[in-house]
Structures are given as C-alpha cells and as structure tokens.
Amino acid sequence: MARPDKLPKILTEAETSSLLGQPNQRYFGPCRDYLYMRLMLKAGLRASEATALRPEHIDLMSGKLTVREGKGAKDRTLWVGEDLLEELQEWTERRADEAKEAGAEGSGFLLPTRKGTEVATSHLRRSVKRYARKAEIEEVGRVSPHTLRHTFATRLYRETGNIRLVQKALGHSDLSTTMIYTHVVDEELEGAMKGL
C-alpha cells in the first residue's frame, strides 16, 4: 500500500503531558475539557462520540465504555484504565453538585455544559486548539480533537502491533482506513534506524 502524502499529526508524550496540563481544573469548564481530552487520548473517541456520552455508557467499576451509534450508526465497546475512571468518578460527584448549585436538573450527558446540555463539537475544537497554543505545541494548526484520536491509534498500534485491534477500537469498517497508522510507525522506525 502506498504511503499517504500527509501523515496525521501525532502528539509526543511530552506534548500530551503539556496539553493536559493546560486546563485549570479548579473550574468546571476547563475540568470538563481536560476529561474530554483524556477520553479521546485513552479511548480514541471522535469529538461527536465524546460529547454524546451519557453516564450509563460507562461502567465506573469495570471501565467498560460503550460508544452508542458511532459513525455509520455502529455501537462499539472500549475500555478505560483506572486513573481515568477515578477522575470520572470525581467528576460525576462534582457534576451533581454543580447542577444543584446552578438549579439545573441532572444532565443526561457525562460531560455537559454548566446548564446540563450537550457540549458543541465546535467548542471542543476551539478548546483543544487553545490549550495546544498555550502548551506551545509545534504545528498548532494541525492539533484538533482528531489529533488526539490519531495519537491514541498510533500508541495502540505501537503497543500491540495489531492493526485489527486498532481498527476495532476506532470503529473503522474498512481496514484500509486504519492502515495509515502503520505508515506513521514505519516512518518512526525509519527515522530511528537511520539515526543508529
């Protein structure tokens, strides 16, 4: 398979840490944005899948995350680790307190606006860009919620070497869509070997 002209932007570990360090989690909105970024990095969610998440879609005990009606109206099951589950547990308690304070009814969304409504994906795009700028990540123009999904996919492929697992996690119906991540890893290998 020919290598695509433009490979997706992938965040390094340092860029990821710096990006996640930007939101001031003392405040409701930035804390929610932080959790969105964590979920996209740890589960490879699309922005629209992340904003549509409801509390019942995630089991805070087992870490099982169900993406309902992803692209192509397909459901898929993913898993998130303990650290993120603890943060989501704390968030769930905080969200309930905030809703009481705001006099808003409990929200149907896992990571809602302060008023309890679904966050717009355009807000998520703007937020990720803003945090990337603050984190001084190179090529800020290429950093978006989808960059976090690309980063997740590349890390999963590096970790497992199994492109089918990456395809399943991302919910791609066609394996050729997923193959781009093999090119990213091949390019890293080429760079590493040429540097020996």
TORTOR-947387 format. One record per residue (C-alpha): y, x, z. Coordinates in steps of 0.1 Angstrom, whole numbers, plus 5000, padded with zeros to 4 digits. Last residue first. Layout:
% residues N
YXZ;...
% end
This chain:
% residues 196
504452185145;507551995134;505951885101;503251725123;505551525144;507651405115;504551305095;503151125126;506350935131;506350835094;502750715098;503750515129;506550335110;504350285080;501550125101;504249885114;505049765079;501449645077;502249325096;503549135066;500449245046;498249085073;499348735063;499448455089;501748655112;501648525148;503248845162;500448895187;497748815161;499149055136;499449325162;495849275172;494849295135;496749625132;494549795158;495750145166;495850015202;498850185218;500750295187;500149945172;501449775204;504450015205;505249935169;504949565175;507149565206;509849765189;509849535159;510149235182;513049405200;514649485166;514349115158;516649035187;519149255169;520049625166;520749725130;524549725133;524149935165;522950215143;522950455172;522650305206;525750345227;524350125256;527549925255;527149875217;523449775223;524549535250;527049365226;524449355198;521849195221;524448945233;525648845198;522048785186;521148585218;524248365214;523348305177;519848205190;521547915209;520447885245;518747555252;520547325277;520447345315;524247355321;524047715331;522347785297;518547785298;515848045303;512647855310;513947535294;513347175306;516247215330;516447075364;519346825365;522846975368;524946955399;526047305392;524947415426;521547235423;521047395388;521947735402;519347695430;516647595405;517447885382;517348125411;513848015420;512648045384;514448375380;512548525410;509248415394;510448555360;511148895376;507748895392;506048795359;507949085342;506549335366;503049185365;502449205327;502848945300;500148785279;500148605246;498648285233;499648135199;500647795186;501347765149;504047545134;504547785105;506747995128;505847925164;504947575174;504347645210;504148005222;501848005252;502248285278;499348375301;500648605329;497848495352;499948375382;503248295365;501548085339;504048055311;504547765287;505047515316;508447675323;509647595288;510247855260;512447735231;514948015235;512148275233;510448125202;513848105184;514548465191;511148575178;508748685205;507149025206;505648975240;506949275261;510149355241;511048995233;510348895269;512449185283;515349105260;515248735271;515048845307;518149055304;519948775287;519048545317;520448805341;523548835319;524148465320;523448405358;525448695372;524248955396;522049075367;524849275352;523449325317;523549685305;520449855320;518049675296;519849855266;519750195283;516050155291;515250055255;517350335241;515550585263;512150445253;513150465216;514150155198;512750075164;514849995134;512649845107;511550055077;513650035046;512250115012;508749985021;505850235018;503450144990;500050005000;
% end
